[in-house]
């Protein structure tokens, strides 16, 4: 895990983060998973775990929750 990935995970899971900040972090993590897929690398387990946790939070924007769940489903190891 690199520092940038760690920063975006913290921003995504922060309780005081705004919807815009969470959206930016979610977008970055989705792109990160896509790049790993394109390069035929295994996805980051930390990123996928954070996205899964985020998709189950009750106090989160519903659209962002669905997007996070979609990314997890798309890039999880089969």
Jmol script that loads the backbone (N, CA, C; Angstrom):
load data "model"
ATOM      1  N   UNK A   1       0.856  -1.166   0.000  1.00  0.00           N
ATOM      2  CA  UNK A   1       0.000   0.000   0.000  1.00  0.00           C
ATOM      3  C   UNK A   1       0.902   1.229   0.000  1.00  0.00           C
ATOM      4  N   UNK A   2       0.565   2.187  -0.823  1.00  0.00           N
ATOM      5  CA  UNK A   2       1.357   3.409  -0.849  1.00  0.00           C
ATOM      6  C   UNK A   2       0.668   4.510  -0.046  1.00  0.00           C
ATOM      7  N   UNK A   3       1.395   5.584   0.165  1.00  0.00           N
ATOM      8  CA  UNK A   3       0.884   6.669   1.009  1.00  0.00           C
ATOM      9  C   UNK A   3      -0.356   7.325   0.404  1.00  0.00           C
ATOM     10  N   UNK A   4      -0.367   7.471  -0.908  1.00  0.00           N
ATOM     11  CA  UNK A   4      -1.518   8.102  -1.563  1.00  0.00           C
ATOM     12  C   UNK A   4      -2.772   7.243  -1.408  1.00  0.00           C
ATOM     13  N   UNK A   5      -2.621   5.946  -1.568  1.00  0.00           N
ATOM     14  CA  UNK A   5      -3.755   5.040  -1.389  1.00  0.00           C
ATOM     15  C   UNK A   5      -4.264   5.120   0.050  1.00  0.00           C
ATOM     16  N   UNK A   6      -3.349   5.111   1.003  1.00  0.00           N
ATOM     17  CA  UNK A   6      -3.714   5.195   2.413  1.00  0.00           C
ATOM     18  C   UNK A   6      -4.464   6.498   2.711  1.00  0.00           C
ATOM     19  N   UNK A   7      -4.018   7.585   2.121  1.00  0.00           N
ATOM     20  CA  UNK A   7      -4.665   8.889   2.319  1.00  0.00           C
ATOM     21  C   UNK A   7      -6.097   8.869   1.787  1.00  0.00           C
ATOM     22  N   UNK A   8      -6.307   8.287   0.629  1.00  0.00           N
ATOM     23  CA  UNK A   8      -7.652   8.240   0.042  1.00  0.00           C
ATOM     24  C   UNK A   8      -8.565   7.294   0.822  1.00  0.00           C
ATOM     25  N   UNK A   9      -8.016   6.224   1.355  1.00  0.00           N
ATOM     26  CA  UNK A   9      -8.818   5.317   2.176  1.00  0.00           C
ATOM     27  C   UNK A   9      -9.286   6.038   3.436  1.00  0.00           C
ATOM     28  N   UNK A  10      -8.371   6.753   4.083  1.00  0.00           N
ATOM     29  CA  UNK A  10      -8.738   7.505   5.286  1.00  0.00           C
ATOM     30  C   UNK A  10      -9.786   8.564   4.973  1.00  0.00           C
ATOM     31  N   UNK A  11      -9.631   9.229   3.834  1.00  0.00           N
ATOM     32  CA  UNK A  11     -10.590  10.267   3.450  1.00  0.00           C
ATOM     33  C   UNK A  11     -11.960   9.661   3.170  1.00  0.00           C
ATOM     34  N   UNK A  12     -11.986   8.499   2.548  1.00  0.00           N
ATOM     35  CA  UNK A  12     -13.256   7.844   2.239  1.00  0.00           C
ATOM     36  C   UNK A  12     -13.988   7.421   3.513  1.00  0.00           C
ATOM     37  N   UNK A  13     -13.257   6.914   4.483  1.00  0.00           N
ATOM     38  CA  UNK A  13     -13.870   6.383   5.696  1.00  0.00           C
ATOM     39  C   UNK A  13     -14.009   7.410   6.818  1.00  0.00           C
ATOM     40  N   UNK A  14     -13.519   8.620   6.617  1.00  0.00           N
ATOM     41  CA  UNK A  14     -13.598   9.648   7.652  1.00  0.00           C
ATOM     42  C   UNK A  14     -15.054  10.013   7.927  1.00  0.00           C
ATOM     43  N   UNK A  15     -15.398  10.120   9.195  1.00  0.00           N
ATOM     44  CA  UNK A  15     -16.772  10.445   9.557  1.00  0.00           C
ATOM     45  C   UNK A  15     -17.090  11.916   9.316  1.00  0.00           C
ATOM     46  N   UNK A  16     -16.070  12.769   9.308  1.00  0.00           N
ATOM     47  CA  UNK A  16     -16.302  14.199   9.107  1.00  0.00           C
ATOM     48  C   UNK A  16     -16.059  14.646   7.670  1.00  0.00           C
ATOM     49  N   UNK A  17     -15.864  13.718   6.751  1.00  0.00           N
ATOM     50  CA  UNK A  17     -15.621  14.068   5.348  1.00  0.00           C
ATOM     51  C   UNK A  17     -16.933  14.453   4.664  1.00  0.00           C
ATOM     52  N   UNK A  18     -16.848  15.438   3.790  1.00  0.00           N
ATOM     53  CA  UNK A  18     -18.031  15.853   3.040  1.00  0.00           C
ATOM     54  C   UNK A  18     -18.305  14.847   1.920  1.00  0.00           C
ATOM     55  N   UNK A  19     -19.472  14.943   1.331  1.00  0.00           N
ATOM     56  CA  UNK A  19     -19.842  14.048   0.234  1.00  0.00           C
ATOM     57  C   UNK A  19     -18.887  14.250  -0.939  1.00  0.00           C
ATOM     58  N   UNK A  20     -18.491  15.489  -1.204  1.00  0.00           N
ATOM     59  CA  UNK A  20     -17.566  15.767  -2.300  1.00  0.00           C
ATOM     60  C   UNK A  20     -16.205  15.123  -2.051  1.00  0.00           C
ATOM     61  N   UNK A  21     -15.733  15.172  -0.817  1.00  0.00           N
ATOM     62  CA  UNK A  21     -14.453  14.546  -0.480  1.00  0.00           C
ATOM     63  C   UNK A  21     -14.541  13.033  -0.609  1.00  0.00           C
ATOM     64  N   UNK A  22     -15.651  12.468  -0.158  1.00  0.00           N
ATOM     65  CA  UNK A  22     -15.839  11.026  -0.275  1.00  0.00           C
ATOM     66  C   UNK A  22     -15.942  10.617  -1.741  1.00  0.00           C
ATOM     67  N   UNK A  23     -16.614  11.420  -2.531  1.00  0.00           N
ATOM     68  CA  UNK A  23     -16.753  11.125  -3.949  1.00  0.00           C
ATOM     69  C   UNK A  23     -15.395  11.153  -4.645  1.00  0.00           C
ATOM     70  N   UNK A  24     -14.568  12.129  -4.292  1.00  0.00           N
ATOM     71  CA  UNK A  24     -13.233  12.236  -4.881  1.00  0.00           C
ATOM     72  C   UNK A  24     -12.390  11.018  -4.508  1.00  0.00           C
ATOM     73  N   UNK A  25     -12.438  10.619  -3.235  1.00  0.00           N
ATOM     74  CA  UNK A  25     -11.676   9.458  -2.778  1.00  0.00           C
ATOM     75  C   UNK A  25     -12.181   8.176  -3.433  1.00  0.00           C
ATOM     76  N   UNK A  26     -13.486   8.046  -3.542  1.00  0.00           N
ATOM     77  CA  UNK A  26     -14.080   6.872  -4.183  1.00  0.00           C
ATOM     78  C   UNK A  26     -13.669   6.786  -5.645  1.00  0.00           C
ATOM     79  N   UNK A  27     -13.686   7.900  -6.324  1.00  0.00           N
ATOM     80  CA  UNK A  27     -13.281   7.938  -7.729  1.00  0.00           C
ATOM     81  C   UNK A  27     -11.821   7.531  -7.890  1.00  0.00           C
ATOM     82  N   UNK A  28     -10.963   8.041  -7.011  1.00  0.00           N
ATOM     83  CA  UNK A  28      -9.537   7.702  -7.084  1.00  0.00           C
ATOM     84  C   UNK A  28      -9.330   6.214  -6.843  1.00  0.00           C
ATOM     85  N   UNK A  29     -10.005   5.662  -5.840  1.00  0.00           N
ATOM     86  CA  UNK A  29      -9.850   4.238  -5.529  1.00  0.00           C
ATOM     87  C   UNK A  29     -10.394   3.353  -6.654  1.00  0.00           C
ATOM     88  N   UNK A  30     -11.476   3.772  -7.291  1.00  0.00           N
ATOM     89  CA  UNK A  30     -12.015   3.018  -8.423  1.00  0.00           C
ATOM     90  C   UNK A  30     -11.021   3.035  -9.587  1.00  0.00           C
ATOM     91  N   UNK A  31     -10.420   4.190  -9.846  1.00  0.00           N
ATOM     92  CA  UNK A  31      -9.402   4.287 -10.898  1.00  0.00           C
ATOM     93  C   UNK A  31      -8.181   3.433 -10.558  1.00  0.00           C
ATOM     94  N   UNK A  32      -7.817   3.414  -9.283  1.00  0.00           N
ATOM     95  CA  UNK A  32      -6.681   2.620  -8.816  1.00  0.00           C
ATOM     96  C   UNK A  32      -6.937   1.130  -9.059  1.00  0.00           C
ATOM     97  N   UNK A  33      -8.137   0.679  -8.766  1.00  0.00           N
ATOM     98  CA  UNK A  33      -8.498  -0.718  -9.018  1.00  0.00           C
ATOM     99  C   UNK A  33      -8.500  -1.020 -10.510  1.00  0.00           C
ATOM    100  N   UNK A  34      -8.982  -0.084 -11.303  1.00  0.00           N
ATOM    101  CA  UNK A  34      -9.006  -0.254 -12.762  1.00  0.00           C
ATOM    102  C   UNK A  34      -7.588  -0.359 -13.317  1.00  0.00           C
ATOM    103  N   UNK A  35      -6.680   0.485 -12.839  1.00  0.00           N
ATOM    104  CA  UNK A  35      -5.294   0.432 -13.307  1.00  0.00           C
ATOM    105  C   UNK A  35      -4.647  -0.900 -12.948  1.00  0.00           C
ATOM    106  N   UNK A  36      -4.914  -1.398 -11.762  1.00  0.00           N
ATOM    107  CA  UNK A  36      -4.380  -2.700 -11.357  1.00  0.00           C
ATOM    108  C   UNK A  36      -4.905  -3.799 -12.272  1.00  0.00           C
ATOM    109  N   UNK A  37      -6.184  -3.710 -12.618  1.00  0.00           N
ATOM    110  CA  UNK A  37      -6.794  -4.699 -13.503  1.00  0.00           C
ATOM    111  C   UNK A  37      -6.159  -4.650 -14.888  1.00  0.00           C
ATOM    112  N   UNK A  38      -5.968  -3.450 -15.406  1.00  0.00           N
ATOM    113  CA  UNK A  38      -5.376  -3.291 -16.737  1.00  0.00           C
ATOM    114  C   UNK A  38      -3.953  -3.840 -16.763  1.00  0.00           C
ATOM    115  N   UNK A  39      -3.201  -3.607 -15.699  1.00  0.00           N
ATOM    116  CA  UNK A  39      -1.823  -4.082 -15.624  1.00  0.00           C
ATOM    117  C   UNK A  39      -1.721  -5.547 -15.198  1.00  0.00           C
ATOM    118  N   UNK A  40      -2.861  -6.199 -15.029  1.00  0.00           N
ATOM    119  CA  UNK A  40      -2.942  -7.602 -14.643  1.00  0.00           C
ATOM    120  C   UNK A  40      -2.284  -7.846 -13.284  1.00  0.00           C
ATOM    121  N   UNK A  41      -2.486  -6.902 -12.374  1.00  0.00           N
ATOM    122  CA  UNK A  41      -2.007  -7.026 -11.006  1.00  0.00           C
ATOM    123  C   UNK A  41      -3.182  -7.349 -10.094  1.00  0.00           C
ATOM    124  N   UNK A  42      -2.945  -8.022  -8.993  1.00  0.00           N
ATOM    125  CA  UNK A  42      -4.055  -8.260  -8.066  1.00  0.00           C
ATOM    126  C   UNK A  42      -4.516  -6.941  -7.457  1.00  0.00           C
ATOM    127  N   UNK A  43      -5.801  -6.817  -7.212  1.00  0.00           N
ATOM    128  CA  UNK A  43      -6.293  -5.566  -6.615  1.00  0.00           C
ATOM    129  C   UNK A  43      -5.803  -5.402  -5.187  1.00  0.00           C
ATOM    130  N   UNK A  44      -5.728  -4.184  -4.757  1.00  0.00           N
ATOM    131  CA  UNK A  44      -5.309  -3.893  -3.393  1.00  0.00           C
ATOM    132  C   UNK A  44      -6.373  -4.388  -2.424  1.00  0.00           C
ATOM    133  N   UNK A  45      -5.974  -5.253  -1.523  1.00  0.00           N
ATOM    134  CA  UNK A  45      -6.931  -5.777  -0.548  1.00  0.00           C
ATOM    135  C   UNK A  45      -7.384  -4.684   0.415  1.00  0.00           C
ATOM    136  N   UNK A  46      -6.488  -3.749   0.722  1.00  0.00           N
ATOM    137  CA  UNK A  46      -6.856  -2.652   1.622  1.00  0.00           C
ATOM    138  C   UNK A  46      -7.901  -1.752   0.966  1.00  0.00           C
ATOM    139  N   UNK A  47      -7.716  -1.460  -0.315  1.00  0.00           N
ATOM    140  CA  UNK A  47      -8.666  -0.610  -1.032  1.00  0.00           C
ATOM    141  C   UNK A  47     -10.028  -1.299  -1.129  1.00  0.00           C
ATOM    142  N   UNK A  48     -10.026  -2.570  -1.469  1.00  0.00           N
ATOM    143  CA  UNK A  48     -11.295  -3.291  -1.576  1.00  0.00           C
ATOM    144  C   UNK A  48     -11.990  -3.422  -0.228  1.00  0.00           C
ATOM    145  N   UNK A  49     -11.234  -3.637   0.822  1.00  0.00           N
ATOM    146  CA  UNK A  49     -11.824  -3.726   2.165  1.00  0.00           C
ATOM    147  C   UNK A  49     -12.433  -2.393   2.579  1.00  0.00           C
ATOM    148  N   UNK A  50     -11.740  -1.298   2.263  1.00  0.00           N
ATOM    149  CA  UNK A  50     -12.266   0.033   2.583  1.00  0.00           C
ATOM    150  C   UNK A  50     -13.534   0.318   1.796  1.00  0.00           C
ATOM    151  N   UNK A  51     -13.543  -0.045   0.532  1.00  0.00           N
ATOM    152  CA  UNK A  51     -14.734   0.164  -0.292  1.00  0.00           C
ATOM    153  C   UNK A  51     -15.906  -0.670   0.207  1.00  0.00           C
ATOM    154  N   UNK A  52     -15.629  -1.895   0.629  1.00  0.00           N
ATOM    155  CA  UNK A  52     -16.689  -2.758   1.160  1.00  0.00           C
ATOM    156  C   UNK A  52     -17.243  -2.188   2.461  1.00  0.00           C
ATOM    157  N   UNK A  53     -16.354  -1.720   3.330  1.00  0.00           N
ATOM    158  CA  UNK A  53     -16.786  -1.107   4.584  1.00  0.00           C
ATOM    159  C   UNK A  53     -17.621   0.137   4.308  1.00  0.00           C
ATOM    160  N   UNK A  54     -17.164   0.949   3.365  1.00  0.00           N
ATOM    161  CA  UNK A  54     -17.877   2.172   3.016  1.00  0.00           C
ATOM    162  C   UNK A  54     -19.261   1.857   2.457  1.00  0.00           C
ATOM    163  N   UNK A  55     -19.373   0.813   1.661  1.00  0.00           N
ATOM    164  CA  UNK A  55     -20.670   0.473   1.049  1.00  0.00           C
ATOM    165  C   UNK A  55     -21.689  -0.008   2.079  1.00  0.00           C
ATOM    166  N   UNK A  56     -21.232  -0.357   3.279  1.00  0.00           N
ATOM    167  CA  UNK A  56     -22.139  -0.835   4.322  1.00  0.00           C
ATOM    168  C   UNK A  56     -22.433   0.205   5.398  1.00  0.00           C
ATOM    169  N   UNK A  57     -21.831   1.396   5.289  1.00  0.00           N
ATOM    170  CA  UNK A  57     -22.073   2.445   6.279  1.00  0.00           C
ATOM    171  C   UNK A  57     -23.500   2.972   6.148  1.00  0.00           C
ATOM    172  N   UNK A  58     -24.138   3.203   7.262  1.00  0.00           N
ATOM    173  CA  UNK A  58     -25.538   3.638   7.257  1.00  0.00           C
ATOM    174  C   UNK A  58     -25.678   5.132   6.995  1.00  0.00           C
ATOM    175  N   UNK A  59     -24.698   5.918   7.364  1.00  0.00           N
ATOM    176  CA  UNK A  59     -24.822   7.373   7.274  1.00  0.00           C
ATOM    177  C   UNK A  59     -24.166   7.943   6.021  1.00  0.00           C
ATOM    178  N   UNK A  60     -24.091   7.175   4.981  1.00  0.00           N
ATOM    179  CA  UNK A  60     -23.411   7.576   3.758  1.00  0.00           C
ATOM    180  C   UNK A  60     -24.428   7.814   2.643  1.00  0.00           C
ATOM    181  N   UNK A  61     -24.057   8.659   1.696  1.00  0.00           N
ATOM    182  CA  UNK A  61     -24.890   8.929   0.533  1.00  0.00           C
ATOM    183  C   UNK A  61     -25.171   7.620  -0.216  1.00  0.00           C
ATOM    184  N   UNK A  62     -26.423   7.377  -0.554  1.00  0.00           N
ATOM    185  CA  UNK A  62     -26.828   6.111  -1.168  1.00  0.00           C
ATOM    186  C   UNK A  62     -26.156   5.884  -2.518  1.00  0.00           C
ATOM    187  N   UNK A  63     -26.003   6.917  -3.303  1.00  0.00           N
ATOM    188  CA  UNK A  63     -25.374   6.778  -4.615  1.00  0.00           C
ATOM    189  C   UNK A  63     -23.916   6.341  -4.470  1.00  0.00           C
ATOM    190  N   UNK A  64     -23.205   6.933  -3.523  1.00  0.00           N
ATOM    191  CA  UNK A  64     -21.812   6.564  -3.301  1.00  0.00           C
ATOM    192  C   UNK A  64     -21.697   5.141  -2.763  1.00  0.00           C
ATOM    193  N   UNK A  65     -22.635   4.743  -1.922  1.00  0.00           N
ATOM    194  CA  UNK A  65     -22.640   3.380  -1.397  1.00  0.00           C
ATOM    195  C   UNK A  65     -22.797   2.368  -2.533  1.00  0.00           C
ATOM    196  N   UNK A  66     -23.708   2.638  -3.457  1.00  0.00           N
ATOM    197  CA  UNK A  66     -23.918   1.733  -4.585  1.00  0.00           C
ATOM    198  C   UNK A  66     -22.689   1.686  -5.484  1.00  0.00           C
ATOM    199  N   UNK A  67     -22.061   2.833  -5.699  1.00  0.00           N
ATOM    200  CA  UNK A  67     -20.858   2.887  -6.535  1.00  0.00           C
ATOM    201  C   UNK A  67     -19.731   2.069  -5.898  1.00  0.00           C
ATOM    202  N   UNK A  68     -19.554   2.194  -4.595  1.00  0.00           N
ATOM    203  CA  UNK A  68     -18.514   1.439  -3.888  1.00  0.00           C
ATOM    204  C   UNK A  68     -18.792  -0.061  -3.975  1.00  0.00           C
ATOM    205  N   UNK A  69     -20.039  -0.447  -3.794  1.00  0.00           N
ATOM    206  CA  UNK A  69     -20.396  -1.864  -3.878  1.00  0.00           C
ATOM    207  C   UNK A  69     -20.155  -2.402  -5.285  1.00  0.00           C
ATOM    208  N   UNK A  70     -20.428  -1.605  -6.288  1.00  0.00           N
ATOM    209  CA  UNK A  70     -20.197  -2.012  -7.672  1.00  0.00           C
ATOM    210  C   UNK A  70     -18.711  -2.224  -7.943  1.00  0.00           C
ATOM    211  N   UNK A  71     -17.890  -1.323  -7.443  1.00  0.00           N
ATOM    212  CA  UNK A  71     -16.438  -1.443  -7.642  1.00  0.00           C
ATOM    213  C   UNK A  71     -15.912  -2.697  -6.954  1.00  0.00           C
ATOM    214  N   UNK A  72     -16.372  -2.963  -5.736  1.00  0.00           N
ATOM    215  CA  UNK A  72     -15.942  -4.166  -5.020  1.00  0.00           C
ATOM    216  C   UNK A  72     -16.339  -5.412  -5.789  1.00  0.00           C
ATOM    217  N   UNK A  73     -17.560  -5.454  -6.255  1.00  0.00           N
ATOM    218  CA  UNK A  73     -18.044  -6.613  -6.988  1.00  0.00           C
ATOM    219  C   UNK A  73     -17.266  -6.814  -8.296  1.00  0.00           C
ATOM    220  N   UNK A  74     -16.931  -5.720  -8.947  1.00  0.00           N
ATOM    221  CA  UNK A  74     -16.248  -5.791 -10.237  1.00  0.00           C
ATOM    222  C   UNK A  74     -14.802  -6.262 -10.101  1.00  0.00           C
ATOM    223  N   UNK A  75     -14.106  -5.830  -9.059  1.00  0.00           N
ATOM    224  CA  UNK A  75     -12.664  -6.083  -8.979  1.00  0.00           C
ATOM    225  C   UNK A  75     -12.240  -7.091  -7.920  1.00  0.00           C
ATOM    226  N   UNK A  76     -13.171  -7.656  -7.167  1.00  0.00           N
ATOM    227  CA  UNK A  76     -12.773  -8.623  -6.148  1.00  0.00           C
ATOM    228  C   UNK A  76     -12.204  -9.865  -6.828  1.00  0.00           C
ATOM    229  N   UNK A  77     -11.330 -10.537  -6.092  1.00  0.00           N
ATOM    230  CA  UNK A  77     -10.751 -11.774  -6.631  1.00  0.00           C
ATOM    231  C   UNK A  77     -11.793 -12.870  -6.621  1.00  0.00           C
ATOM    232  N   UNK A  78     -11.857 -13.591  -7.673  1.00  0.00           N
ATOM    233  CA  UNK A  78     -12.853 -14.643  -7.782  1.00  0.00           C
ATOM    234  C   UNK A  78     -12.319 -15.934  -7.238  1.00  0.00           C
TER     235      UNK A  78
END
end "model"
wireframe off; spacefill off
backbone 0.3
color backbone group
